[in-house]
Amino acid sequence: MNKFMLNITASSGEYYQGDCESLTLPTGDGVYGVQAGHSPVLVAIHMGMLQFTVNGETRDVLVGDGIAEVTPTFVLLLVDSAERPEDIDKNRAEAARIRAEERLQHQQSMHEYYQSKIALDRAMQRLQTAAKYKR
């Protein structure tokens, strides 16, 4: 199978760099698939589950919002966050969900409201992902 170079960089640093056989990106419209030889494109990434295949093994990564630059020979992903589902701390995610819900119940500016909604969405996505990938 043809391969391409994949680089996943989160705000905390490089998450993965190496060969990749196929890639599925979470977008606002669903998922976007990439294989070697793909036409050049920029893709907006939304928080969700990214999947990529290396040597026949599929790996899952929960990513935050970001952007992907796709070319025929490489894909560069720049995302807010990237973590393996099994590394999610369920207690921390639950505490973040509770804090975000509490903030949403108080009167706040539109900016604060949207920040609270984003925090709640992130916590819910982490909790749902952790539930699917129980250790």
C-alpha positions, 0 to 999 in steps of 0.5 A, a space after each residue: 500500500 502507498 504511504 505518505 508522511 503524517 505530522 500531527 502537531 498539537 499546541 503542547 508539541 509534536 504528537 506523531 511524525 511518520 509514515 501513514 497509509 490512510 487517515 480519517 479527519 473529523 470535520 464539521 461535515 462529517 469525516 474526511 478521508 486521505 490516502 497517498 496521492 491525494 490532491 492538495 487541499 486545506 481541511 478545517 478539523 473539528 474536535 473529534 476522533 481522528 484515525 490513521 493507519 500505520 503498518 496495517 494497525 489503525 490508531 485513534 486520536 482525540 483531537 481538538 480543532 485545527 487545520 490540515 494541509 494535505 498534499 500528495 506526499 504528506 499531511 500536516 495537522 495543526 490541532 489544539 490538542 491530541 490525546 490517545 483515548 486510553 490516556 483520558 482522565 475520566 475524573 478530570 473530564 467530569 470535573 471540567 464538565 461540571 465547571 462548564 455547566 456551572 459557568 453556563 448557568 451564570 449571566 456572562 458576556 457572549 465571549 464568556 458564554 462561547 468559551 464555556 460552551 467550548 469547554 463543555 463540548 470538549 469535556 463531553 467529547 472526552 467523556 464519550 471517548 473515554 467511555 468507548 475506550 475503557 481500559 
